[in-house]
């Protein structure tokens, strides 16, 4: 195999040209095979195989810096930098990440996981290079979907001032995760389909080249001037008008044309944008037909593209999808908003039924939140569905535009807690902390599928900002016998005894049940509380529990700092309540990629570890009590 010749960085530059196209096919076959077994990001990686090959031919890594926006399309880059063996444990705990990681390779210039960041990071690299007097190239790859994010334009505005080389590669596949929407997408579509421009350009060039002795020189001069053919024929020329040289569009699956264009781009003494047209999922039929479905996929059958393991039951996302549609049928004020994640958040169903009340704003979480605030101020009931990790990007807008005005915006926070294989950039482990610090915000989390439905209904009718936080994966079907009505700010006491009170947040319900069972076997009395509301705290319950319990245990899948346990401990301390608090949650650290169950075990969120901690804490309480009695 030609791929076997790639053992390290820059080895591709030693291959003869005739081996490059077969190499691209081998890479596609390799990616389909490996991802079909372990899961991962397939469609986006299949779309950039030739683009990545051309980049690795045109630049010398790690001296030159190659920055991938989002980073889920970096699999070919990893192959071409000698990490083929890493695909045996791709996205597994302790194995190779599915995203660029500086700690993994010096060829990964920047850690990425969120979109619209690569141009800003690249500008930083360029400034550092110029200040330090270094001599290397910086190339930032950004998808057209990421160009819907405002951060990209902030960076472009600064890039236009550069007096040294900086290469921006616009990977235009007319897809982000869901299909692109909005003005930028339409603008790029115009460039993509400007046959009049392309045809005239080719015709004029061919005619001029026939002029004896001077034709090639004239064509060259026309290409170099701002009043050239592009400027005359393509209206606007957004990038050129900003002061950024535009090259393209270039066929993103033509290695020779790409390589030639990148060499041209390296000669420009300021910022240059190379517009590359690619096809997401290229080379694998099921991914070409359904690129969104193969954006991030689990194991699948190569022949059909069908999942190897069908879901046993509805996920929390499925429950949300069905309930929000049911609500939408009965309340015409309900509107739904997402940021290029209609499929992932389950809002594609709402979009089909109520297209006039569905808004996909593209990868623009900040805009989504303030847009929702405007809808709410205008008399609607907006529901914003985002992944927890991406919600972070709209923190300022939640504070100033939603909560400051106390507007009735519902946040449906999907993928909360540990999400697993996508790793540090995607774990939803901070939302309880940052939402809990905002005045007027209410935060809820359901214990099972039925409570999930009840909470969504409650939230949509609540007259202020409210968030419902739920995890990825199958909705828990335990605790069916407990379905008390949702009452604002009140917890649900499932079992009431004495000694120890377990207070769990949302999908920690099954773990809390297991822990209680083990404590009961050991002879402990154990109250079990479904917190329901992380904010506001159920202060009445917290005042009552110390009368019969000497230990309160909080269990949450969130970082401990600022989380539910932190809030309980602060309240107990402030009120001087006679009870000790043991907070169980995630450490002050970024949690790497891996199977969720493995990550929970490694971070102390599994039955054995939690039971051991509780028993040790209870023994300390008894010891301290005995010592106090002895001193008396």
C-alpha positions, -999 to 999 in steps of 0.1 A, spaced: 0 0 0 11 35 -8 -2 46 26 24 24 43 51 46 28 39 74 51 57 67 83 63 103 95 58 139 88 65 152 53 70 116 39 43 124 14 67 149 -3 88 119 -14 60 102 -33 59 105 -71 29 124 -85 13 93 -100 9 78 -66 -11 107 -51 -45 99 -65 -43 62 -55 -31 74 -21 -63 94 -17 -84 63 -25 -64 43 0 -70 69 27 -107 69 21 -109 31 23 -89 32 55 -111 58 71 -143 41 62 -130 8 76 -117 22 109 -146 45 116 -171 18 108 -156 -2 137 -150 26 163 -172 55 152 -161 90 146 -164 119 122 -166 104 87 -183 127 61 -162 158 69 -129 138 67 -138 121 34 -144 155 20 -109 169 27 -86 140 16 -72 157 -15 -72 191 2 -51 177 31 -27 159 7 -22 192 -12 -16 211 20 10 186 32 27 188 -2 28 226 -2 39 231 34 67 217 56 55 207 90 59 213 119 79 244 109 49 257 89 17 259 109 -15 243 98 -46 251 119 -79 232 115 -111 250 124 -133 227 145 -107 200 139 -130 170 134 -117 169 98 -81 163 108 -80 125 103 -61 126 70 -37 151 86 -30 126 113 -24 99 88 0 120 69 20 129 100 27 93 109 -2 84 132 -17 56 113 -13 32 142 -32 55 164 -65 47 146 -66 14 164 -76 33 195 -92 64 179 -112 84 205 -108 56 231 -96 64 266 -58 68 265 -59 66 227 -56 91 199 -80 121 199 -104 127 171 -93 164 171 -59 182 168 -40 181 201 -7 199 206 3 174 233 -2 146 208 20 159 180 41 190 172 22 190 138 -10 199 155 -5 236 159 -36 244 178 -62 225 199 -97 230 183 -131 216 189 -154 246 184 -159 265 152 -149 299 137 -116 300 157 -89 291 131 -84 325 115 -80 342 149 -55 316 161 -37 318 128 -34 356 131 -18 350 165 7 327 150 15 352 123 20 380 148 43 358 169 62 349 138 67 384 127 76 398 161 102 370 166 116 374 131 109 338 121 104 326 85 75 301 81 40 299 67 8 299 86 -24 284 70 -58 283 86 -84 260 72 -120 271 79 -153 256 66 -181 276 50 -203 266 79 -179 282 103 -181 314 83 -216 320 98 -198 326 131 -192 363 139 -157 355 153 -145 346 118 -154 381 106 -137 398 135 -106 379 125 -110 387 88 -112 424 97 -78 422 114 -63 399 87 -70 426 62 -44 448 79 -15 423 76 17 432 57 30 397 57 18 363 43 -12 346 59 -31 319 41 -68 313 48 -83 281 32 -120 283 29 -133 247 26 -166 252 9 -187 220 9 -221 238 13 -225 219 46 -215 226 82 -232 199 102 -267 206 90 -271 223 56 -258 259 56 -282 287 59 -282 325 55 -265 352 35 -230 340 36 -240 306 23 -259 323 -6 -229 345 -13 -206 314 -16 -232 296 -37 -231 326 -60 -193 322 -64 -196 285 -68 -222 288 -96 -210 319 -114 -206 301 -147 -208 334 -166 -178 346 -147 -158 314 -150 -166 310 -187 -157 346 -195 -125 344 -174 -114 313 -193 -124 328 -227 -105 361 -221 -75 343 -208 -74 320 -238 -77 349 -262 -51 370 -245 -26 342 -244 -27 340 -282 -11 374 -285 24 367 -297 51 375 -272 29 395 -248 -1 373 -240 11 355 -209 25 387 -195 -9 405 -200 -28 377 -183 -4 378 -154 -8 415 -149 -46 413 -151 -46 386 -124 -24 408 -102 -45 439 -104 -76 447 -82 -95 458 -113 -91 424 -128 -117 401 -143 -130 389 -110 -136 424 -97 -155 433 -129 -177 402 -131 -184 389 -96 -204 415 -77 -191 425 -43 -160 404 -41 -163 405 -3 -128 393 5 -110 414 -21 -129 445 -9 -117 438 26 -82 438 14 -77 401 13 -65 385 -20 -90 360 -32 -79 329 -52 -104 304 -65 -128 287 -66 -105 256 -68 -117 220 -72 -110 206 -38 -105 171 -52 -79 181 -77 -45 177 -60 -25 193 -88 -47 224 -90 -47 227 -52 -10 224 -49 -4 250 -76 -28 274 -59 -12 270 -25 22 278 -41 7 309 -56 -7 318 -22 27 316 -5 40 344 -28 14 369 -16 28 394 10 -4 399 29 -35 378 38 -48 356 10 -79 334 9 -80 302 -12 -116 292 -19 -118 254 -22 -149 235 -33 -153 200 -18 -180 174 -14 -187 162 21 -187 124 24 -170 120 -10 -162 85 -21 -186 67 2 -221 65 -11 -241 65 22 -221 95 35 -225 114 2 -263 109 4 -266 117 41 -236 138 52 -253 150 83 -260 115 94 -223 107 90 -210 138 106 -204 120 139 -213 84 137 -212 53 158 -200 19 144 -218 10 111 -221 -16 84 -199 -6 55 -221 -21 28 -252 -3 39 -241 25 62 -266 13 88 -257 14 125 -244 -18 139 -263 -12 171 -297 3 171 -308 23 201 -329 2 226 -351 31 236 -356 68 230 -328 91 239 -334 122 260 -331 141 226 -359 119 212 -381 127 241 -374 164 238 -381 162 200 -415 146 205 -426 168 234 -417 201 219 -437 192 188 -467 183 209 -464 216 227 -460 235 194 -493 220 181 -512 235 210 -493 268 214 -486 290 184 -463 312 205 -437 285 208 -407 288 185 -376 267 183 -340 279 176 -308 260 170 -273 267 157 -266 243 128 -277 214 150 -313 206 139 -305 169 137 -284 166 168 -308 185 190 -339 168 176 -354 200 162 -356 186 127 -390 172 135 -402 206 148 -388 222 116 -409 198 94 -442 205 113 -438 242 120 -413 257 95 -425 292 101 -416 289 138 -382 271 134 -350 290 130 -316 275 123 -292 305 126 -261 286 115 -230 283 137 -238 314 157 -247 306 193 -243 342 204 -267 355 178 -291 326 186 -294 337 222 -300 374 216 -324 365 187 -343 344 212 -344 373 236 -359 394 209 -385 368 201 -394 366 238 -396 404 241 -419 403 211 -444 380 228 -431 345 216 -419 316 237 -386 307 222 -369 274 230 -331 274 222 -317 239 218 -279 237 220 -252 213 232 -239 222 266 -204 227 253 -216 251 226 -238 270 251 -207 283 267 -202 305 236 -234 324 244 -227 331 281 -225 369 277 -258 369 258 -275 348 285 -264 373 311 -271 406 294 -298 399 269 -319 371 284 -315 371 322 -310 409 328 -344 414 312 -359 383 328 -372 371 295 -391 338 290 -364 319 271 -361 281 275 -327 266 271 -328 229 261 -292 219 270 -284 186 252 -252 166 257 -248 178 293 -223 160 315 -197 136 300 -203 130 263 -173 106 258 -153 102 227 -151 138 214 -131 147 245 -122 179 264 -137 204 240 -171 187 240 -177 175 276 -207 194 289 -194 197 325 -195 234 332 -231 245 326 -243 240 362 -215 263 374 -219 291 349 -257 291 348 -260 289 385 -241 322 389 -266 342 368 -295 361 385 -330 352 373 -319 319 358 -337 287 368 -319 254 362 -336 220 361 -325 184 353 -347 153 349 -341 119 365 -357 99 337 -376 101 304 -410 109 320 -396 137 341 -379 150 310 -412 154 293 -428 170 323 -399 195 327 -400 206 291 -437 213 294 -431 232 327 -402 252 312 -420 264 281 -448 279 303 -424 294 329 -424 332 327 -387 337 329 -353 323 318 -351 286 325 -328 257 315 -334 220 312 -302 200 313 -300 165 300 -273 141 287 -265 123 255 -278 88 251 -308 66 261 -333 81 285 -333 64 319 -365 42 324 -360 35 360 -379 51 389 -412 49 369 -432 47 401 -421 83 411 -438 110 391 -448 138 414 -459 170 397 -431 195 390 -434 223 416 -411 253 412 -380 251 433 -390 219 450 -371 186 451 -387 152 450 -380 130 480 -381 94 468 -372 75 500 -370 92 534 -350 75 562 -322 89 584 -284 90 588 -274 97 551 -292 118 525 -283 113 488 -292 143 467 -286 136 430 -289 158 399 -307 146 368 -292 116 351 -272 107 381 -304 89 392 -293 54 383 -259 59 401 -277 72 432 -300 42 432 -270 18 431 -252 37 458 -283 37 481 -287 -1 476 -251 -7 487 -254 16 517 -286 -2 527 -269 -36 525 -242 -22 549 -269 -12 574 -272 25 568 -304 45 567 -305 64 535 -328 91 521 -329 95 484 -336 130 469 -342 139 433 -330 175 433 -349 185 402 -340 222 406 -303 230 408 -313 266 410 -330 278 431 -320 255 459 -347 238 479 -338 257 511 -368 243 530 -356 207 524 -320 217 533 -332 231 565 -352 199 573 -327 172 564 -301 180 591 -327 171 618 -325 134 609 -292 132 589 -256 138 598 -243 136 562 -256 151 530 -242 137 498 -246 155 465 -240 137 432 -237 156 399 -219 152 366 -205 187 366 -172 202 379 -175 206 416 -164 242 416 -195 263 414 -217 232 409 -247 220 429 -226 205 457 -207 237 460 -240 256 464 -253 232 490 -221 234 510 -221 272 509 -257 273 521 -251 249 549 -221 269 560 -239 302 557 -269 290 578 -247 271 603 -267 239 598 -254 209 619 -246 186 590 -216 176 569 -217 178 531 -198 154 508 -199 167 473 -194 141 445 -187 154 410 -159 160 386 -125 175 394 -111 208 384 -98 195 352 -106 189 315 -118 154 310 -102 137 279 -119 115 254 -131 79 260 -161 57 268 -184 75 292 -184 46 317 -146 46 317 -145 83 322 -168 81 351 -147 54 367 -115 73 362 -131 104 377 -147 89 408 -183 88 395 -190 51 398 -207 30 425 -177 15 443 -158 48 446 -188 68 458 -198 42 484 -163 41 497 -161 79 500 -195 81 518 -185 54 543 -152 70 550 -169 104 555 -195 89 578 -168 72 599 -151 105 603 -183 120 615 -187 92 641 -151 95 652 -154 133 657 -186 128 676 -170 102 699 -140 125 705 -163 154 714 -182 132 739 -149 120 754 -137 156 759 -170 165 775 
